[in-house]
Structure formats: structure tokens, C-alpha cells
Amino acid sequence: MENEITIIGGGLAGCEAALYLASAGWKVKLYEMRPGTNTPAHETPYLAELVCSNSLKSTRLDTASGLLKAEINALGANLLKIAETCSVPAGHALAVDRELFAQKVEAAIAEQANISVIRKEITEIPTGKAILATGPLTSDGMMSTLSSALGLEHLYFFDAIAPIIDVASIDYTKIYKKDRYDKGDADYLNCAFDKEEYYRFVDALIAGDKHEAHEFENEFFAGIKFSYYENCMPIEELARRGKDTLRHGVMRPMGLENPEGRKPFGVLQLRAENADCTAYNLVGCQTMLRYGAQKDIFRLIPGLEQAEFLRYGSIHRNAYLNSPALLNPDFSFVNLPQLYLAGQLAGVEGYVECIASGLLVAKCVAEGLDILPEETISGQLWRHLCYPKDTKFQPMNANFGILPRLINEPRDKKEKKVMYSTRAMAKLGVDVQIPVNTEEKQRILNKE
Ligand SMILES: Cc1cc2nc3c(=O)[nH]c(=O)nc-3n(C[C@H](O)[C@H](O)[C@H](O)COP(=O)(O)OP(=O)(O)OC[C@H]3O[C@@H](n4cnc5c(N)ncnc54)[C@H](O)[C@@H]3O)c2cc1C
């Protein structure tokens, strides 16, 4: 009998799993509820839509996200290859034209004879082998079913997204192109603040009219404690933590001197949203401010006085399950061993992490893959999801902090990161070309 599997959710994890399993000979039924039933964040009917930023983060091997990309490329990820074919300028980051990316994923799925796509919301747990990849905006019907089937204490937090503006409305006499420390092709547009402008902006953010937590509760989620995920903290919330918090964080001016060589007091960067660079994202400006307040406050940014907003920032529910308490080491549910969990709902955080999760689950289903080495980011994300822990479970993204320490940690941070990446890739049997001299590399490999 042929291997058959149902995948619920045609997002990043679901599409990656579908493509992998289909090419391994599995017959895949991929269910996606959009466009019939939408989520609060998706805007198109496409599969694999990126709901917020168009950046899949750094490709450099001295970053954790770059290492995760290298790992899953080595393991056979499909979606990253597609992303590379629709990249937009973003320095060392892999940013994509989001619409083109989604269209190309749809095309790759359509070309696969082993995949049939069914546009329908699933609210019951299927019989037979299945992967649940319904994401952070899983429909209420499915959440409700999971809640009763698993007797689970569901966890969730809120997530904010940043506004996008029309390039034609930017005042180019006030902004300049530059990547931090000139590492890249000057893809970012920089809005420089002097001291007075910066504090006026911060004061406005703090005073701005914003949505309140209770406005996001619905019947199903009412009464559950409202909390943010630290990595997606709204900009006004960061401003409230201290008047200089932003200029030591997302608005730090280091390495972003203006064309005259002067360091501004603070800098807000704009990143292209699409290949034609007609739309720009306000980097780090995820917000809970009401639309009217956003218009007034973000127009205080030097160069954006006349900004036309193509999309306002907003806030959304972001659901995840308590995976370590629910899953077997192969991502299947202890209580429902035919059902596997992938993507953000499983408790990984970020686009590339969700792609990685879809791939790992598919490899467990198709090949019975053994857990990956603990020196790899993918191996540690896997452990984070499937191994019980003492502390409260929180979603995890790629970061070097989850890797075991090196025996002799170098003082130099960059060297340390390169050593982590070299070690991880060596554990996967890949000799990577990282700018580290051979002697140093040999030392790393011998010691670990
Ligand atoms: C508002 C928001 C902004 C985010 N911004 C970023 C960001 O900027 N950068 C980043 O790295 N990560 C971001 N994330 C986190 C995460 O990386 C993305 O949400 C990612 O797309 C999750 O991938 P996934 O495959 O788990 O789910 P998704 O990509 O969301 O895919 C799940 C799919 O399942 C469908 N679905 C849901 N319920 C059902 C059902 N019952 N039946 C059938 N289909 C169903 C949905 O329509 C959706 O297409 C954001 C998350 C949210 C909520």
C-alpha cells in the first residue's frame, strides 16, 4: 500500500513537509483553510504567505539564523531554495518578495503530482497519519478540538507587526542608504534623528493611543493572561522601558554614520519589502498603536513626514502548545501517535525555524530520522520541543545560547560564533567554507 499522509495547514511548515514527503514518494493531502476562512494576519489566498516581515534573517555563518539555514539546506529543505530565487536586496539577510515567494511555493506544490491541495478548514483530528501545521493563528475550531482531545493547557502570547510605507512618499533629501558598518550593498534606508527629534518621537510613542489587551480576547481565549513574546515587543512598550532603550537597541546609530561621517543620535532603518523596492518596512516598529496614532507618530520620523501607509502595524494572537508535555521524541503526540506537530504551533519561533520544523517532522515520518546532534541549532530546537523540562515552556528561535559551550571558548565573539558553526556543520558531515584559517578550523574539529 502507498504511504499516505494528511497535512493540515499550508503555511511554511506544512508546505516544507508536503514537498519533502511528496518527493520521497508519499501521497500528500494538504488542507488549507484560506481563502474560505481567513486569519487576522494573512492577506492573500496563497500558500506559505509570510505574514509580517519579508526577511528570513541573516545568511552569515557567524549568526545563528545563518547556521540554521546552512543546516537545513544540508538536510534538504525546499523552501529556502525557493526563497533564494526571489530575494530582494537586504545586505547579508535573505529577504524575499513576499508575493513572488508565495506564488513560487504554490507553483512547486502544484507541480508535485503526489500532492493534492484542498481548500478547507479542518476542525477534527484526521484518522490515519497526519501532520498538524496550522500555525500561530490556528482556527478557533481546531484549537477547541485540540483542547478537548489532548486535555491541554493551551498557551499563547501576542505578537505585533510593523507598518509598511510607500517608497514614493519618502523624503529622500533627509534619508541615506547604508548598511551597518558598510557590511552589504547599502540596501537599508536610514532615517537619522538628532537628540530633540529622538526624544519627541519617544515621548509620542509613550503617550500614543493604543489597543488594550482585552480587545483581542474572543470567546475561546477570554480570560487567558495577556503576554508579549520578548522578541516581538511593540516599539511603544520598549520606549516605556526607558527613554534611551530604543537608541541602544533597534535605533542604535553605531556603524550608521551619515554621508558627512557624523554619528546621529538615533537611526530608524527602512528595509525593502519587494523586489521593485516600491514598499519599505519600518524595521523594529511593530506596534499596538491605533492607526490614527501610527500615522501621526511615525510621521515624526525624519524623512517620513509625508509617509503613506500601505499597511499599518497591528497585533495578533500567537498560539503554541505545551509540546514537551505532549510530544514523543519524533514530534508525534503521546495520546495520538498518528498525529505529528510542526511549525510555530509546536513552539518554534520564526520563519526559518518553522521551515526547519516542517522538514524535521517530514524526515521523522519518511525516514525515522534520529535526533540530530546537540551541537546543531536544529538538534537543539528539536530537544526544546520534544524533551520535558522543569521551566515554563516558551517558543524558541535560533540562537547560539542553546548550543553546548565549546571546550575552550575564545574571547573573540565572532571567532566563537564561527567555531560554533564549524562544529555544527562538521557534526552534519559538512565541511563549511567559513572565513577561518585552516589551523584554527583543525583546532576546533580536534577539540570537539
Ligand atoms: C502576526 C504575526 C507576525 C509574525 N511575524 C514574523 C516575522 O516577521 N518574522 C518571523 O520570522 N516570524 C514571524 N511570525 C512567526 C512565524 O514565523 C510565522 O507565523 C510563520 O508563518 C509560522 O509558520 P507555520 O507554518 O507554523 O504557520 P503559518 O505559516 O501561519 O501556516 C499555517 C497555515 O494553516 C492554516 N490554518 C490554520 N488553521 C487551519 C485549519 N483549522 N484548517 C486548515 N488550515 C488552517 C492557516 O491559514 C495558515 O495558512 C509571525 C507570526 C504572527 C502571528
The ligand as a Tripos MOL2 file, in Angstrom:
@<TRIPOS>MOLECULE
LIG
   53    58     1     0     0
SMALL
NO_CHARGES

@<TRIPOS>ATOM
      1 C1          1.1740   38.3280   13.2340 C.3       1 LIG1
      2 C2          2.4230   37.5210   13.1570 C.ar      1 LIG1
      3 C3          3.5810   38.0930   12.6570 C.ar      1 LIG1
      4 C4          4.7590   37.3250   12.5530 C.ar      1 LIG1
      5 N1          5.8650   37.9150   12.0430 N.ar      1 LIG1
      6 C5          7.0060   37.2040   11.8940 C.ar      1 LIG1
      7 C6          8.1670   37.8130   11.3160 C.ar      1 LIG1
      8 O1          8.1500   38.9760   10.9550 O.2       1 LIG1
      9 N2          9.2910   37.0730   11.1860 N.ar      1 LIG1
     10 C7          9.3280   35.7620   11.5840 C.ar      1 LIG1
     11 O2         10.3820   35.1270   11.4190 O.2       1 LIG1
     12 N3          8.2450   35.1600   12.1230 N.ar      1 LIG1
     13 C8          7.0800   35.8500   12.3000 C.ar      1 LIG1
     14 N4          5.9750   35.2700   12.8590 N.ar      1 LIG1
     15 C9          6.0810   33.9200   13.4040 C.3       1 LIG1
     16 C10         6.0850   32.7320   12.4180 C.3       1 LIG1
     17 O3          7.3770   32.5950   11.9090 O.3       1 LIG1
     18 C11         5.1090   32.8040   11.2820 C.3       1 LIG1
     19 O4          3.8180   32.9470   11.7770 O.3       1 LIG1
     20 C12         5.1680   31.5380   10.3930 C.3       1 LIG1
     21 O5          4.4620   31.7620    9.2190 O.3       1 LIG1
     22 C13         4.6000   30.3170   11.0930 C.3       1 LIG1
     23 O6          4.7160   29.2160   10.2420 O.3       1 LIG1
     24 P1          3.7250   27.9790   10.3550 P.3       1 LIG1
     25 O7          3.9710   27.1130    9.2020 O.co2     1 LIG1
     26 O8          3.8130   27.4150   11.7150 O.co2     1 LIG1
     27 O9          2.2720   28.6440   10.2590 O.3       1 LIG1
     28 P2          1.6270   29.5150    9.0410 P.3       1 LIG1
     29 O10         2.6830   29.9380    8.0890 O.co2     1 LIG1
     30 O11         0.7880   30.5360    9.7030 O.co2     1 LIG1
     31 O12         0.7330   28.4250    8.3500 O.3       1 LIG1
     32 C14        -0.3900   27.8500    8.9530 C.3       1 LIG1
     33 C15        -1.4830   27.7100    7.9060 C.3       1 LIG1
     34 O13        -2.5350   26.9270    8.4350 O.3       1 LIG1
     35 C16        -3.7720   27.4660    8.0350 C.3       1 LIG1
     36 N5         -4.7840   27.0030    9.0110 N.ar      1 LIG1
     37 C17        -4.9740   27.4080   10.2880 C.ar      1 LIG1
     38 N6         -5.9560   26.6910   10.8800 N.ar      1 LIG1
     39 C18        -6.3880   25.7920    9.9490 C.ar      1 LIG1
     40 C19        -7.3690   24.7740    9.9580 C.ar      1 LIG1
     41 N7         -8.1050   24.5180   11.0400 N.pl3     1 LIG1
     42 N8         -7.5740   24.0600    8.8210 N.ar      1 LIG1
     43 C20        -6.8270   24.3030    7.6990 C.ar      1 LIG1
     44 N9         -5.8820   25.2650    7.6400 N.ar      1 LIG1
     45 C21        -5.6400   26.0030    8.7510 C.ar      1 LIG1
     46 C22        -3.5150   28.9560    8.0040 C.3       1 LIG1
     47 O14        -4.4240   29.6090    7.1480 O.3       1 LIG1
     48 C23        -2.0920   29.0410    7.5060 C.3       1 LIG1
     49 O15        -2.0060   29.1670    6.1170 O.3       1 LIG1
     50 C24         4.7750   35.9850   12.9800 C.ar      1 LIG1
     51 C25         3.6090   35.4240   13.4960 C.ar      1 LIG1
     52 C26         2.4510   36.1760   13.5890 C.ar      1 LIG1
     53 C27         1.2040   35.5690   14.1400 C.3       1 LIG1
@<TRIPOS>BOND
     1     1     2 1
     2     2     3 ar
     3     2    52 ar
     4     3     4 ar
     5     4     5 ar
     6     4    50 ar
     7     5     6 ar
     8     6     7 ar
     9     6    13 1
    10     7     8 2
    11     7     9 ar
    12     9    10 ar
    13    10    11 2
    14    10    12 ar
    15    12    13 ar
    16    13    14 ar
    17    14    15 1
    18    14    50 ar
    19    15    16 1
    20    16    17 1
    21    16    18 1
    22    18    19 1
    23    18    20 1
    24    20    21 1
    25    20    22 1
    26    22    23 1
    27    23    24 1
    28    24    25 2
    29    24    26 1
    30    24    27 1
    31    27    28 1
    32    28    29 2
    33    28    30 1
    34    28    31 1
    35    31    32 1
    36    32    33 1
    37    33    34 1
    38    33    48 1
    39    34    35 1
    40    35    36 1
    41    35    46 1
    42    36    37 ar
    43    36    45 ar
    44    37    38 ar
    45    38    39 ar
    46    39    40 ar
    47    39    45 ar
    48    40    41 1
    49    40    42 ar
    50    42    43 ar
    51    43    44 ar
    52    44    45 ar
    53    46    47 1
    54    46    48 1
    55    48    49 1
    56    50    51 ar
    57    51    52 ar
    58    52    53 1
@<TRIPOS>SUBSTRUCTURE
     1 LIG1         1 GROUP 0 **** ****
